Amino acid sequence: MKKQFPLAIVFIAGMIFIVQFFSPAFTPIQERFTHWYIVVAVFAFVLGLANLTRLNLQKIHRQQEGWIYSIPLLIGLAGMALCSFIFGIEEGPFVWLFNNMMLPMSATMFSLLAFFVASASYRAFRARHKEAVMLLVAAVIVMLGQVPIGSAGFMEHLRLSDITQWIMAYPNMAGQRAIMIGAALGVVAISLRILLGIERAYLGED
Amino acid sequence: MEIANIPFWDFFGVWVAALLTLFIFSFLYKDNPFYKFAEHLFVGISAGYFVGYYYYNVLLPNFWEPFYYQGRYEYLIAVILGITILFRLSRKQAWVSRFGFAFVIGCGAGINFIAYLQSNALAQIYGTITPLVSLVSGEGGILVDWKNTVFNLVAIIGVCSALTYFYFSKPHKGFLGGVARLGIWFLMISFGASFGYTVMARISLLIGRMHFLIFDWIETTINVINGNIAIGSTF
């Protein structure tokens, strides 16, 4: 019951999605499973949310190091959630909080990486061997090709923006395509292992 | 001269956004309480955002509408499976969560099996199969388009050699080693291009934040102080 039943659920749920691809008779049940899948996946988010809340409440209760920062976290969480339930998500405080808090903080967090990328570039771009030189040259051309100097007409038939386009369309595409094909074969293999019950890590411990 | 008007909550929002932006940028000096405050607030706000998002965009259309308005009570099975997931919070009853997770993982595996095989494996192989010699019809009959031919060859050789690099069943020696080495070159160019693109995306975000601080925050505030912009009472 504890192990065999979940394995049966995995097999049946997964096979419905695969079999419906070959037989339209299974399409209605696949559509129903898709709706259920979305609903059940939301509960996984609820689990994360409950864990986040519990951990931060514990932190405050036990006054662990940095507990004071759990207060804005919980206030932000509760405030945003309540605003969505009371005023909806199309307008009002929810949109205000999104535009003036979440969006700027998200953009700033990611823009911080621009500074750290500088030090990462220094390490990555030390041209110690042929492969590193190729990485360096490709990155520099692509970076310069996207700014105005890259499309400046100092070389009529060989603009950096054109070279960037060519790199993106051919050598880069070739590398990305190989990675995608490799990753896809990996996903197919691991999906099969899960469906056949060979991969059971998700069951956890007894 | 007509004085422009800015709603109070818009002006207040700009100040809140500007202060939070500066709090996060303060991390560039060192980890400090202002950054930690903004970081934790960001986590809370983001989690709260997804509560609203999932409730309105996922639960209502995918569960409540079919269940309540269409009387499709079998949708309760999904909720029961979902509730089993929450048992993971209990140490003794954690095993019950396997049912919900099994359904999610089973569906995910089934969906990915087909989706990845179709869009990432077969479609990419199909896209790679291009003419080795590209022909065009011109005034003198059918001619070889050398430019496209070379470009197609680069793409085909690139994909095949990079795939050879991922083939680990035989040692990379001799001819196989040479092809794998060529594959590494293509992969390095690909990584370099991706790196360049990522750097430029981050720089673009940084410019956006600087533009916001200088024009939306400082300039607007100076205009309000100078009386060029009036703060309204509307939302």
Boltz contact constraints between the chains, C-beta under 6 A:
constraints:
  - contact:
      token1: [A, 2]
      token2: [B, 95]
      max_distance: 6.0
  - contact:
      token1: [A, 6]
      token2: [B, 98]
      max_distance: 6.0
  - contact:
      token1: [A, 6]
      token2: [B, 99]
      max_distance: 6.0
  - contact:
      token1: [A, 6]
      token2: [B, 102]
      max_distance: 6.0
  - contact:
      token1: [A, 9]
      token2: [B, 102]
      max_distance: 6.0
  - contact:
      token1: [A, 9]
      token2: [B, 103]
      max_distance: 6.0
  - contact:
      token1: [A, 9]
      token2: [B, 106]
      max_distance: 6.0
  - contact:
      token1: [A, 10]
      token2: [B, 102]
      max_distance: 6.0
  - contact:
      token1: [A, 10]
      token2: [B, 105]
      max_distance: 6.0
  - contact:
      token1: [A, 10]
      token2: [B, 106]
      max_distance: 6.0
  - contact:
      token1: [A, 13]
      token2: [B, 103]
      max_distance: 6.0
  - contact:
      token1: [A, 13]
      token2: [B, 106]
      max_distance: 6.0
  - contact:
      token1: [A, 13]
      token2: [B, 107]
      max_distance: 6.0
  - contact:
      token1: [A, 14]
      token2: [B, 106]
      max_distance: 6.0
  - contact:
      token1: [A, 14]
      token2: [B, 109]
      max_distance: 6.0
  - contact:
      token1: [A, 14]
      token2: [B, 110]
      max_distance: 6.0
  - contact:
      token1: [A, 17]
      token2: [B, 110]
      max_distance: 6.0
  - contact:
      token1: [A, 17]
      token2: [B, 111]
      max_distance: 6.0
  - contact:
      token1: [A, 18]
      token2: [B, 110]
      max_distance: 6.0
  - contact:
      token1: [A, 18]
      token2: [B, 113]
      max_distance: 6.0
  - contact:
      token1: [A, 21]
      token2: [B, 114]
      max_distance: 6.0
  - contact:
      token1: [A, 35]
      token2: [B, 62]
      max_distance: 6.0
  - contact:
      token1: [A, 36]
      token2: [B, 78]
      max_distance: 6.0
  - contact:
      token1: [A, 37]
      token2: [B, 107]
      max_distance: 6.0
  - contact:
      token1: [A, 38]
      token2: [B, 58]
      max_distance: 6.0
  - contact:
      token1: [A, 38]
      token2: [B, 62]
      max_distance: 6.0
  - contact:
      token1: [A, 39]
      token2: [B, 62]
      max_distance: 6.0
  - contact:
      token1: [A, 39]
      token2: [B, 63]
      max_distance: 6.0
  - contact:
      token1: [A, 39]
      token2: [B, 78]
      max_distance: 6.0
  - contact:
      token1: [A, 40]
      token2: [B, 78]
      max_distance: 6.0
  - contact:
      token1: [A, 40]
      token2: [B, 81]
      max_distance: 6.0
  - contact:
      token1: [A, 40]
      token2: [B, 82]
      max_distance: 6.0
  - contact:
      token1: [A, 40]
      token2: [B, 100]
      max_distance: 6.0
  - contact:
      token1: [A, 40]
      token2: [B, 103]
      max_distance: 6.0
  - contact:
      token1: [A, 40]
      token2: [B, 104]
      max_distance: 6.0
  - contact:
      token1: [A, 41]
      token2: [B, 104]
      max_distance: 6.0
  - contact:
      token1: [A, 42]
      token2: [B, 54]
      max_distance: 6.0
  - contact:
      token1: [A, 42]
      token2: [B, 58]
      max_distance: 6.0
  - contact:
      token1: [A, 42]
      token2: [B, 59]
      max_distance: 6.0
  - contact:
      token1: [A, 43]
      token2: [B, 82]
      max_distance: 6.0
  - contact:
      token1: [A, 43]
      token2: [B, 85]
      max_distance: 6.0
  - contact:
      token1: [A, 44]
      token2: [B, 85]
      max_distance: 6.0
  - contact:
      token1: [A, 45]
      token2: [B, 54]
      max_distance: 6.0
  - contact:
      token1: [A, 47]
      token2: [B, 85]
      max_distance: 6.0
  - contact:
      token1: [A, 47]
      token2: [B, 86]
      max_distance: 6.0
  - contact:
      token1: [A, 47]
      token2: [B, 88]
      max_distance: 6.0
  - contact:
      token1: [A, 49]
      token2: [B, 47]
      max_distance: 6.0
  - contact:
      token1: [A, 69]
      token2: [B, 36]
      max_distance: 6.0
  - contact:
      token1: [A, 69]
      token2: [B, 40]
      max_distance: 6.0
  - contact:
      token1: [A, 72]
      token2: [B, 37]
      max_distance: 6.0
  - contact:
      token1: [A, 72]
      token2: [B, 40]
      max_distance: 6.0
  - contact:
      token1: [A, 72]
      token2: [B, 41]
      max_distance: 6.0
  - contact:
      token1: [A, 73]
      token2: [B, 40]
      max_distance: 6.0
  - contact:
      token1: [A, 73]
      token2: [B, 43]
      max_distance: 6.0
  - contact:
      token1: [A, 73]
      token2: [B, 44]
      max_distance: 6.0
  - contact:
      token1: [A, 76]
      token2: [B, 41]
      max_distance: 6.0
  - contact:
      token1: [A, 76]
      token2: [B, 44]
      max_distance: 6.0
  - contact:
      token1: [A, 76]
      token2: [B, 45]
      max_distance: 6.0
  - contact:
      token1: [A, 77]
      token2: [B, 44]
      max_distance: 6.0
  - contact:
      token1: [A, 77]
      token2: [B, 47]
      max_distance: 6.0
  - contact:
      token1: [A, 77]
      token2: [B, 48]
      max_distance: 6.0
  - contact:
      token1: [A, 80]
      token2: [B, 45]
      max_distance: 6.0
  - contact:
      token1: [A, 80]
      token2: [B, 48]
      max_distance: 6.0
  - contact:
      token1: [A, 80]
      token2: [B, 49]
      max_distance: 6.0
  - contact:
      token1: [A, 81]
      token2: [B, 48]
      max_distance: 6.0
  - contact:
      token1: [A, 81]
      token2: [B, 51]
      max_distance: 6.0
  - contact:
      token1: [A, 84]
      token2: [B, 52]
      max_distance: 6.0
  - contact:
      token1: [A, 89]
      token2: [B, 52]
      max_distance: 6.0
  - contact:
      token1: [A, 89]
      token2: [B, 56]
      max_distance: 6.0
  - contact:
      token1: [A, 100]
      token2: [B, 13]
      max_distance: 6.0
  - contact:
      token1: [A, 100]
      token2: [B, 16]
      max_distance: 6.0
  - contact:
      token1: [A, 100]
      token2: [B, 17]
      max_distance: 6.0
  - contact:
      token1: [A, 101]
      token2: [B, 45]
      max_distance: 6.0
  - contact:
      token1: [A, 102]
      token2: [B, 45]
      max_distance: 6.0
  - contact:
      token1: [A, 102]
      token2: [B, 49]
      max_distance: 6.0
  - contact:
      token1: [A, 104]
      token2: [B, 17]
      max_distance: 6.0
  - contact:
      token1: [A, 104]
      token2: [B, 20]
      max_distance: 6.0
  - contact:
      token1: [A, 104]
      token2: [B, 21]
      max_distance: 6.0
  - contact:
      token1: [A, 105]
      token2: [B, 20]
      max_distance: 6.0
  - contact:
      token1: [A, 105]
      token2: [B, 42]
      max_distance: 6.0
  - contact:
      token1: [A, 107]
      token2: [B, 205]
      max_distance: 6.0
  - contact:
      token1: [A, 107]
      token2: [B, 209]
      max_distance: 6.0
  - contact:
      token1: [A, 108]
      token2: [B, 21]
      max_distance: 6.0
  - contact:
      token1: [A, 108]
      token2: [B, 24]
      max_distance: 6.0
  - contact:
      token1: [A, 108]
      token2: [B, 209]
      max_distance: 6.0
  - contact:
      token1: [A, 110]
      token2: [B, 205]
      max_distance: 6.0
  - contact:
      token1: [A, 111]
      token2: [B, 205]
      max_distance: 6.0
  - contact:
      token1: [A, 111]
      token2: [B, 206]
      max_distance: 6.0
  - contact:
      token1: [A, 111]
      token2: [B, 209]
      max_distance: 6.0
  - contact:
      token1: [A, 113]
      token2: [B, 202]
      max_distance: 6.0
  - contact:
      token1: [A, 114]
      token2: [B, 202]
      max_distance: 6.0
  - contact:
      token1: [A, 114]
      token2: [B, 203]
      max_distance: 6.0
  - contact:
      token1: [A, 114]
      token2: [B, 206]
      max_distance: 6.0
  - contact:
      token1: [A, 115]
      token2: [B, 28]
      max_distance: 6.0
  - contact:
      token1: [A, 117]
      token2: [B, 199]
      max_distance: 6.0
  - contact:
      token1: [A, 117]
      token2: [B, 202]
      max_distance: 6.0
  - contact:
      token1: [A, 131]
      token2: [B, 184]
      max_distance: 6.0
  - contact:
      token1: [A, 131]
      token2: [B, 188]
      max_distance: 6.0
  - contact:
      token1: [A, 134]
      token2: [B, 185]
      max_distance: 6.0
  - contact:
      token1: [A, 134]
      token2: [B, 188]
      max_distance: 6.0
  - contact:
      token1: [A, 134]
      token2: [B, 189]
      max_distance: 6.0
  - contact:
      token1: [A, 135]
      token2: [B, 188]
      max_distance: 6.0
  - contact:
      token1: [A, 135]
      token2: [B, 191]
      max_distance: 6.0
  - contact:
      token1: [A, 135]
      token2: [B, 192]
      max_distance: 6.0
  - contact:
      token1: [A, 138]
      token2: [B, 189]
      max_distance: 6.0
  - contact:
      token1: [A, 138]
      token2: [B, 192]
      max_distance: 6.0
  - contact:
      token1: [A, 138]
      token2: [B, 193]
      max_distance: 6.0
  - contact:
      token1: [A, 139]
      token2: [B, 192]
      max_distance: 6.0
  - contact:
      token1: [A, 139]
      token2: [B, 195]
      max_distance: 6.0
  - contact:
      token1: [A, 139]
      token2: [B, 196]
      max_distance: 6.0
  - contact:
      token1: [A, 142]
      token2: [B, 193]
      max_distance: 6.0
  - contact:
      token1: [A, 142]
      token2: [B, 196]
      max_distance: 6.0
  - contact:
      token1: [A, 143]
      token2: [B, 196]
      max_distance: 6.0
  - contact:
      token1: [A, 143]
      token2: [B, 199]
      max_distance: 6.0
  - contact:
      token1: [A, 143]
      token2: [B, 200]
      max_distance: 6.0
  - contact:
      token1: [A, 146]
      token2: [B, 200]
      max_distance: 6.0
  - contact:
      token1: [A, 167]
      token2: [B, 193]
      max_distance: 6.0
  - contact:
      token1: [A, 170]
      token2: [B, 151]
      max_distance: 6.0
  - contact:
      token1: [A, 170]
      token2: [B, 154]
      max_distance: 6.0
  - contact:
      token1: [A, 170]
      token2: [B, 155]
      max_distance: 6.0
  - contact:
      token1: [A, 171]
      token2: [B, 158]
      max_distance: 6.0
  - contact:
      token1: [A, 171]
      token2: [B, 186]
      max_distance: 6.0
  - contact:
      token1: [A, 171]
      token2: [B, 189]
      max_distance: 6.0
  - contact:
      token1: [A, 172]
      token2: [B, 190]
      max_distance: 6.0
  - contact:
      token1: [A, 172]
      token2: [B, 193]
      max_distance: 6.0
  - contact:
      token1: [A, 174]
      token2: [B, 155]
      max_distance: 6.0
  - contact:
      token1: [A, 174]
      token2: [B, 158]
      max_distance: 6.0
  - contact:
      token1: [A, 174]
      token2: [B, 159]
      max_distance: 6.0
  - contact:
      token1: [A, 174]
      token2: [B, 186]
      max_distance: 6.0
  - contact:
      token1: [A, 175]
      token2: [B, 162]
      max_distance: 6.0
  - contact:
      token1: [A, 175]
      token2: [B, 186]
      max_distance: 6.0
  - contact:
      token1: [A, 175]
      token2: [B, 187]
      max_distance: 6.0
  - contact:
      token1: [A, 175]
      token2: [B, 190]
      max_distance: 6.0
  - contact:
      token1: [A, 176]
      token2: [B, 190]
      max_distance: 6.0
  - contact:
      token1: [A, 177]
      token2: [B, 124]
      max_distance: 6.0
  - contact:
      token1: [A, 177]
      token2: [B, 159]
      max_distance: 6.0
  - contact:
      token1: [A, 178]
      token2: [B, 159]
      max_distance: 6.0
  - contact:
      token1: [A, 178]
      token2: [B, 162]
      max_distance: 6.0
  - contact:
      token1: [A, 178]
      token2: [B, 163]
      max_distance: 6.0
  - contact:
      token1: [A, 180]
      token2: [B, 120]
      max_distance: 6.0
  - contact:
      token1: [A, 180]
      token2: [B, 124]
      max_distance: 6.0
  - contact:
      token1: [A, 181]
      token2: [B, 121]
      max_distance: 6.0
  - contact:
      token1: [A, 181]
      token2: [B, 124]
      max_distance: 6.0
  - contact:
      token1: [A, 182]
      token2: [B, 166]
      max_distance: 6.0
  - contact:
      token1: [A, 184]
      token2: [B, 116]
      max_distance: 6.0
  - contact:
      token1: [A, 184]
      token2: [B, 120]
      max_distance: 6.0
  - contact:
      token1: [A, 184]
      token2: [B, 121]
      max_distance: 6.0
  - contact:
      token1: [A, 187]
      token2: [B, 112]
      max_distance: 6.0
  - contact:
      token1: [A, 187]
      token2: [B, 116]
      max_distance: 6.0
  - contact:
      token1: [A, 188]
      token2: [B, 113]
      max_distance: 6.0
  - contact:
      token1: [A, 188]
      token2: [B, 116]
      max_distance: 6.0
  - contact:
      token1: [A, 188]
      token2: [B, 117]
      max_distance: 6.0
  - contact:
      token1: [A, 191]
      token2: [B, 109]
      max_distance: 6.0
  - contact:
      token1: [A, 191]
      token2: [B, 112]
      max_distance: 6.0
  - contact:
      token1: [A, 191]
      token2: [B, 113]
      max_distance: 6.0
  - contact:
      token1: [A, 194]
      token2: [B, 109]
      max_distance: 6.0
  - contact:
      token1: [A, 195]
      token2: [B, 109]
      max_distance: 6.0
  - contact:
      token1: [A, 202]
      token2: [B, 101]
      max_distance: 6.0
  - contact:
      token1: [A, 202]
      token2: [B, 105]
      max_distance: 6.0
  - contact:
      token1: [A, 203]
      token2: [B, 98]
      max_distance: 6.0
